[in-house]
């Protein structure tokens, strides 16, 4: 059999591997039953569902496809900026105590995340990212701090809480 769509084949394999990993990881927790679910029940079901979806997509990659379905090169720009934005978010949110970097809090971390990840898109406009970051910061504060009363730093260390 010949692979007609390399994109579907690789993405199906990725879904299958991640689904199996989640399923195996969920077995470290109490699974329970449908009537009395344990903490591993939901991740196990999601892992199984993702693995089944991956197998279906992988099998469909052997069918007929129109157009070029080969893999392209790695999109380095989005990869670097998205990963960098997530690392910066974690470092800004709680700091890196072992390196002597204090926390900057939720608001600054969200602005850092949105502004850095915006550069992953060609034609990035700073104004759009600032507007999006403001809306996301307000929504996140409302949801996580005000509504859910989660305890983590909101403001930078020098402004206090």
C-alpha atoms as an extended CHARMM CRD file, in Angstrom:
* protein
*
       161  EXT
         1         1  UNK       CA              0.0000000000        0.0000000000        0.0000000000  PROA      1               0.0000000000
         2         2  UNK       CA              1.1850000000        3.4760000000       -0.8010000000  PROA      2               0.0000000000
         3         3  UNK       CA              0.6730000000        6.4840000000        1.4700000000  PROA      3               0.0000000000
         4         4  UNK       CA             -1.4320000000        9.0280000000       -0.4140000000  PROA      4               0.0000000000
         5         5  UNK       CA             -1.2800000000       11.7580000000        2.2410000000  PROA      5               0.0000000000
         6         6  UNK       CA              1.8860000000       12.1250000000        4.2660000000  PROA      6               0.0000000000
         7         7  UNK       CA              0.2400000000       14.8660000000        6.3420000000  PROA      7               0.0000000000
         8         8  UNK       CA             -2.6260000000       12.6010000000        7.4190000000  PROA      8               0.0000000000
         9         9  UNK       CA             -0.2740000000        9.6860000000        8.0470000000  PROA      9               0.0000000000
        10        10  UNK       CA              2.0720000000       11.6450000000       10.3030000000  PROA      10              0.0000000000
        11        11  UNK       CA             -0.7300000000       13.4520000000       12.1620000000  PROA      11              0.0000000000
        12        12  UNK       CA             -2.5820000000       10.1580000000       12.6600000000  PROA      12              0.0000000000
        13        13  UNK       CA              0.5410000000        8.5560000000       14.1080000000  PROA      13              0.0000000000
        14        14  UNK       CA              1.0630000000       11.5540000000       16.3780000000  PROA      14              0.0000000000
        15        15  UNK       CA             -2.5380000000       11.3750000000       17.6470000000  PROA      15              0.0000000000
        16        16  UNK       CA             -2.1860000000        7.6430000000       18.2370000000  PROA      16              0.0000000000
        17        17  UNK       CA              1.0830000000        7.9800000000       20.1660000000  PROA      17              0.0000000000
        18        18  UNK       CA             -0.2120000000       10.8580000000       22.3190000000  PROA      18              0.0000000000
        19        19  UNK       CA             -3.4860000000        9.0090000000       22.9740000000  PROA      19              0.0000000000
        20        20  UNK       CA             -1.6670000000        5.8660000000       24.0650000000  PROA      20              0.0000000000
        21        21  UNK       CA              0.6400000000        7.9150000000       26.2880000000  PROA      21              0.0000000000
        22        22  UNK       CA             -2.3520000000        9.5840000000       27.9680000000  PROA      22              0.0000000000
        23        23  UNK       CA             -4.0770000000        6.2340000000       28.4070000000  PROA      23              0.0000000000
        24        24  UNK       CA             -0.9990000000        4.6600000000       29.9660000000  PROA      24              0.0000000000
        25        25  UNK       CA             -0.4180000000        7.7230000000       32.1550000000  PROA      25              0.0000000000
        26        26  UNK       CA             -4.0230000000        7.6230000000       33.3580000000  PROA      26              0.0000000000
        27        27  UNK       CA             -3.5280000000        4.1170000000       34.7140000000  PROA      27              0.0000000000
        28        28  UNK       CA             -1.2860000000        5.6080000000       37.4230000000  PROA      28              0.0000000000
        29        29  UNK       CA             -4.4540000000        7.0440000000       38.9630000000  PROA      29              0.0000000000
        30        30  UNK       CA             -7.5860000000        5.3880000000       40.2800000000  PROA      30              0.0000000000
        31        31  UNK       CA             -9.8280000000        4.7950000000       37.2510000000  PROA      31              0.0000000000
        32        32  UNK       CA            -13.0590000000        3.9770000000       39.0580000000  PROA      32              0.0000000000
        33        33  UNK       CA            -16.2190000000        3.2630000000       37.0800000000  PROA      33              0.0000000000
        34        34  UNK       CA            -18.7600000000        5.2410000000       35.0650000000  PROA      34              0.0000000000
        35        35  UNK       CA            -20.9400000000        5.5840000000       38.1720000000  PROA      35              0.0000000000
        36        36  UNK       CA            -18.0440000000        6.5280000000       40.4320000000  PROA      36              0.0000000000
        37        37  UNK       CA            -15.2790000000        8.0780000000       38.3790000000  PROA      37              0.0000000000
        38        38  UNK       CA            -11.7740000000        8.3530000000       39.7140000000  PROA      38              0.0000000000
        39        39  UNK       CA             -9.1710000000       10.9530000000       38.7240000000  PROA      39              0.0000000000
        40        40  UNK       CA             -7.8450000000        8.6980000000       35.9440000000  PROA      40              0.0000000000
        41        41  UNK       CA            -11.2040000000        7.9750000000       34.3040000000  PROA      41              0.0000000000
        42        42  UNK       CA            -11.4980000000       11.0620000000       32.1020000000  PROA      42              0.0000000000
        43        43  UNK       CA             -7.8480000000       11.0840000000       30.9020000000  PROA      43              0.0000000000
        44        44  UNK       CA             -8.1120000000        7.3770000000       30.0950000000  PROA      44              0.0000000000
        45        45  UNK       CA            -11.2420000000        7.8810000000       27.9940000000  PROA      45              0.0000000000
        46        46  UNK       CA             -9.7290000000       10.8820000000       26.2210000000  PROA      46              0.0000000000
        47        47  UNK       CA             -6.5530000000        8.9060000000       25.5470000000  PROA      47              0.0000000000
        48        48  UNK       CA             -8.5320000000        6.0080000000       24.0850000000  PROA      48              0.0000000000
        49        49  UNK       CA            -10.6330000000        8.3670000000       21.9690000000  PROA      49              0.0000000000
        50        50  UNK       CA             -7.5410000000       10.1830000000       20.6840000000  PROA      50              0.0000000000
        51        51  UNK       CA             -5.7690000000        6.9010000000       19.8720000000  PROA      51              0.0000000000
        52        52  UNK       CA             -8.8090000000        5.5900000000       17.9700000000  PROA      52              0.0000000000
        53        53  UNK       CA             -9.0670000000        8.8760000000       16.0720000000  PROA      53              0.0000000000
        54        54  UNK       CA             -5.3690000000        8.6230000000       15.2350000000  PROA      54              0.0000000000
        55        55  UNK       CA             -5.7490000000        5.0870000000       13.8920000000  PROA      55              0.0000000000
        56        56  UNK       CA             -8.7060000000        6.1710000000       11.7210000000  PROA      56              0.0000000000
        57        57  UNK       CA             -6.7730000000        9.1440000000       10.3220000000  PROA      57              0.0000000000
        58        58  UNK       CA             -3.7030000000        6.9670000000        9.7020000000  PROA      58              0.0000000000
        59        59  UNK       CA             -5.7710000000        4.3880000000        7.8120000000  PROA      59              0.0000000000
        60        60  UNK       CA             -7.4650000000        7.1050000000        5.7520000000  PROA      60              0.0000000000
        61        61  UNK       CA             -4.0480000000        8.3930000000        4.6900000000  PROA      61              0.0000000000
        62        62  UNK       CA             -3.8080000000        5.3720000000        2.3820000000  PROA      62              0.0000000000
        63        63  UNK       CA             -6.8900000000        6.4520000000        0.3940000000  PROA      63              0.0000000000
        64        64  UNK       CA             -7.0820000000        8.7450000000       -2.6080000000  PROA      64              0.0000000000
        65        65  UNK       CA             -6.2460000000       12.4170000000       -2.1290000000  PROA      65              0.0000000000
        66        66  UNK       CA             -6.3560000000       15.3000000000       -4.5410000000  PROA      66              0.0000000000
        67        67  UNK       CA             -3.4420000000       17.7110000000       -4.7190000000  PROA      67              0.0000000000
        68        68  UNK       CA             -0.0730000000       17.6930000000       -3.0370000000  PROA      68              0.0000000000
        69        69  UNK       CA             -0.3340000000       15.9530000000        0.3220000000  PROA      69              0.0000000000
        70        70  UNK       CA              3.3800000000       15.7160000000        1.0420000000  PROA      70              0.0000000000
        71        71  UNK       CA              5.0000000000       17.1360000000        4.1240000000  PROA      71              0.0000000000
        72        72  UNK       CA              6.5570000000       20.5460000000        3.7600000000  PROA      72              0.0000000000
        73        73  UNK       CA              9.4810000000       21.9230000000        5.6620000000  PROA      73              0.0000000000
        74        74  UNK       CA              9.3760000000       22.7160000000        9.3440000000  PROA      74              0.0000000000
        75        75  UNK       CA              7.8600000000       26.1220000000       10.0620000000  PROA      75              0.0000000000
        76        76  UNK       CA             10.6710000000       27.3650000000       12.2890000000  PROA      76              0.0000000000
        77        77  UNK       CA              9.3200000000       30.8590000000       12.9270000000  PROA      77              0.0000000000
        78        78  UNK       CA              5.9980000000       29.7630000000       14.5070000000  PROA      78              0.0000000000
        79        79  UNK       CA              7.7090000000       26.9070000000       16.3330000000  PROA      79              0.0000000000
        80        80  UNK       CA             10.2850000000       29.1590000000       17.9740000000  PROA      80              0.0000000000
        81        81  UNK       CA              7.9220000000       32.0140000000       18.8500000000  PROA      81              0.0000000000
        82        82  UNK       CA              5.0860000000       29.8150000000       20.1870000000  PROA      82              0.0000000000
        83        83  UNK       CA              7.4090000000       27.6830000000       22.3240000000  PROA      83              0.0000000000
        84        84  UNK       CA              9.2970000000       30.7630000000       23.4740000000  PROA      84              0.0000000000
        85        85  UNK       CA              6.0450000000       32.5140000000       24.3970000000  PROA      85              0.0000000000
        86        86  UNK       CA              4.9460000000       29.5710000000       26.5510000000  PROA      86              0.0000000000
        87        87  UNK       CA              8.3120000000       29.3840000000       28.2960000000  PROA      87              0.0000000000
        88        88  UNK       CA              8.2310000000       33.1450000000       28.9010000000  PROA      88              0.0000000000
        89        89  UNK       CA              4.6810000000       32.8670000000       30.2890000000  PROA      89              0.0000000000
        90        90  UNK       CA              5.7530000000       30.2980000000       32.8660000000  PROA      90              0.0000000000
        91        91  UNK       CA              8.8660000000       32.2360000000       33.8260000000  PROA      91              0.0000000000
        92        92  UNK       CA              6.9930000000       35.5420000000       34.1140000000  PROA      92              0.0000000000
        93        93  UNK       CA              4.0510000000       34.0750000000       36.0170000000  PROA      93              0.0000000000
        94        94  UNK       CA              5.9530000000       32.5210000000       38.9120000000  PROA      94              0.0000000000
        95        95  UNK       CA              9.5650000000       33.5380000000       38.2610000000  PROA      95              0.0000000000
        96        96  UNK       CA             12.6020000000       31.2850000000       38.3710000000  PROA      96              0.0000000000
        97        97  UNK       CA             13.7280000000       31.2880000000       42.0070000000  PROA      97              0.0000000000
        98        98  UNK       CA             16.8170000000       29.1670000000       41.3530000000  PROA      98              0.0000000000
        99        99  UNK       CA             18.0720000000       31.8610000000       38.9640000000  PROA      99              0.0000000000
       100       100  UNK       CA             16.9860000000       34.7010000000       41.2380000000  PROA      100             0.0000000000
       101       101  UNK       CA             14.2180000000       35.8590000000       38.8680000000  PROA      101             0.0000000000
       102       102  UNK       CA             11.1480000000       37.0100000000       40.8250000000  PROA      102             0.0000000000
       103       103  UNK       CA              7.5370000000       36.5960000000       39.6860000000  PROA      103             0.0000000000
       104       104  UNK       CA              5.9060000000       39.1940000000       37.4690000000  PROA      104             0.0000000000
       105       105  UNK       CA              2.3690000000       37.8830000000       37.8990000000  PROA      105             0.0000000000
       106       106  UNK       CA             -0.5350000000       36.9190000000       35.6880000000  PROA      106             0.0000000000
       107       107  UNK       CA             -1.0870000000       40.2470000000       33.9330000000  PROA      107             0.0000000000
       108       108  UNK       CA              2.5260000000       40.7290000000       32.7970000000  PROA      108             0.0000000000
       109       109  UNK       CA              2.7910000000       37.0230000000       31.8780000000  PROA      109             0.0000000000
       110       110  UNK       CA             -0.2870000000       37.2390000000       29.6300000000  PROA      110             0.0000000000
       111       111  UNK       CA              1.0590000000       40.3350000000       27.8920000000  PROA      111             0.0000000000
       112       112  UNK       CA              4.3930000000       38.5680000000       27.3830000000  PROA      112             0.0000000000
       113       113  UNK       CA              2.6810000000       35.4500000000       26.0330000000  PROA      113             0.0000000000
       114       114  UNK       CA              0.5050000000       37.3030000000       23.5370000000  PROA      114             0.0000000000
       115       115  UNK       CA              3.1510000000       39.7710000000       22.3800000000  PROA      115             0.0000000000
       116       116  UNK       CA              5.8160000000       37.1040000000       21.8110000000  PROA      116             0.0000000000
       117       117  UNK       CA              3.4880000000       34.5870000000       20.1530000000  PROA      117             0.0000000000
       118       118  UNK       CA              2.1310000000       37.2980000000       17.8490000000  PROA      118             0.0000000000
       119       119  UNK       CA              5.4690000000       37.3610000000       16.0430000000  PROA      119             0.0000000000
       120       120  UNK       CA              4.8420000000       33.7910000000       14.8670000000  PROA      120             0.0000000000
       121       121  UNK       CA              2.5430000000       35.2380000000       12.2100000000  PROA      121             0.0000000000
       122       122  UNK       CA              4.0290000000       37.0680000000        9.2550000000  PROA      122             0.0000000000
       123       123  UNK       CA              2.6350000000       40.5880000000        9.0600000000  PROA      123             0.0000000000
       124       124  UNK       CA              2.2900000000       40.8190000000       12.8270000000  PROA      124             0.0000000000
       125       125  UNK       CA              0.8120000000       44.0900000000       14.0940000000  PROA      125             0.0000000000
       126       126  UNK       CA              1.7540000000       45.1710000000       17.6100000000  PROA      126             0.0000000000
       127       127  UNK       CA             -1.5200000000       47.0870000000       18.0850000000  PROA      127             0.0000000000
       128       128  UNK       CA             -3.5670000000       43.9200000000       17.4910000000  PROA      128             0.0000000000
       129       129  UNK       CA             -1.4780000000       41.9870000000       20.0090000000  PROA      129             0.0000000000
       130       130  UNK       CA             -1.8300000000       44.6930000000       22.6640000000  PROA      130             0.0000000000
       131       131  UNK       CA             -5.6200000000       44.7620000000       22.2270000000  PROA      131             0.0000000000
       132       132  UNK       CA             -5.8030000000       40.9570000000       22.3700000000  PROA      132             0.0000000000
       133       133  UNK       CA             -3.5110000000       40.8210000000       25.4190000000  PROA      133             0.0000000000
       134       134  UNK       CA             -5.6410000000       43.4160000000       27.2350000000  PROA      134             0.0000000000
       135       135  UNK       CA             -8.8540000000       41.4920000000       26.5620000000  PROA      135             0.0000000000
       136       136  UNK       CA             -7.2180000000       38.2150000000       27.5710000000  PROA      136             0.0000000000
       137       137  UNK       CA             -5.7420000000       39.7140000000       30.7620000000  PROA      137             0.0000000000
       138       138  UNK       CA             -9.1130000000       41.1460000000       31.8210000000  PROA      138             0.0000000000
       139       139  UNK       CA            -10.9160000000       37.8880000000       31.0170000000  PROA      139             0.0000000000
       140       140  UNK       CA             -8.3040000000       35.7640000000       32.7780000000  PROA      140             0.0000000000
       141       141  UNK       CA             -8.3800000000       37.9410000000       35.8720000000  PROA      141             0.0000000000
       142       142  UNK       CA            -12.1670000000       37.7480000000       35.9610000000  PROA      142             0.0000000000
       143       143  UNK       CA            -12.2780000000       33.9900000000       35.4410000000  PROA      143             0.0000000000
       144       144  UNK       CA             -9.3270000000       32.7560000000       37.4950000000  PROA      144             0.0000000000
       145       145  UNK       CA             -8.8340000000       35.3200000000       40.2330000000  PROA      145             0.0000000000
       146       146  UNK       CA            -12.2930000000       36.7890000000       40.7590000000  PROA      146             0.0000000000
       147       147  UNK       CA            -14.6440000000       33.8980000000       39.8820000000  PROA      147             0.0000000000
       148       148  UNK       CA            -12.5430000000       30.8490000000       40.8010000000  PROA      148             0.0000000000
       149       149  UNK       CA            -10.4970000000       32.5650000000       43.5440000000  PROA      149             0.0000000000
       150       150  UNK       CA             -7.2810000000       30.8180000000       42.4700000000  PROA      150             0.0000000000
       151       151  UNK       CA             -4.2160000000       31.7740000000       44.4480000000  PROA      151             0.0000000000
       152       152  UNK       CA             -1.2770000000       32.8240000000       42.2840000000  PROA      152             0.0000000000
       153       153  UNK       CA              0.5660000000       36.0940000000       41.7610000000  PROA      153             0.0000000000
       154       154  UNK       CA             -1.4050000000       38.6380000000       39.7520000000  PROA      154             0.0000000000
       155       155  UNK       CA              0.8980000000       41.6600000000       39.9220000000  PROA      155             0.0000000000
       156       156  UNK       CA              4.7090000000       41.9050000000       39.8260000000  PROA      156             0.0000000000
       157       157  UNK       CA              6.5940000000       41.3790000000       43.0700000000  PROA      157             0.0000000000
       158       158  UNK       CA              7.4220000000       45.0770000000       43.4360000000  PROA      158             0.0000000000
       159       159  UNK       CA              3.7350000000       46.1070000000       43.3640000000  PROA      159             0.0000000000
       160       160  UNK       CA              2.6840000000       43.5580000000       45.9650000000  PROA      160             0.0000000000
       161       161  UNK       CA             -0.7270000000       41.9370000000       46.1800000000  PROA      161             0.0000000000
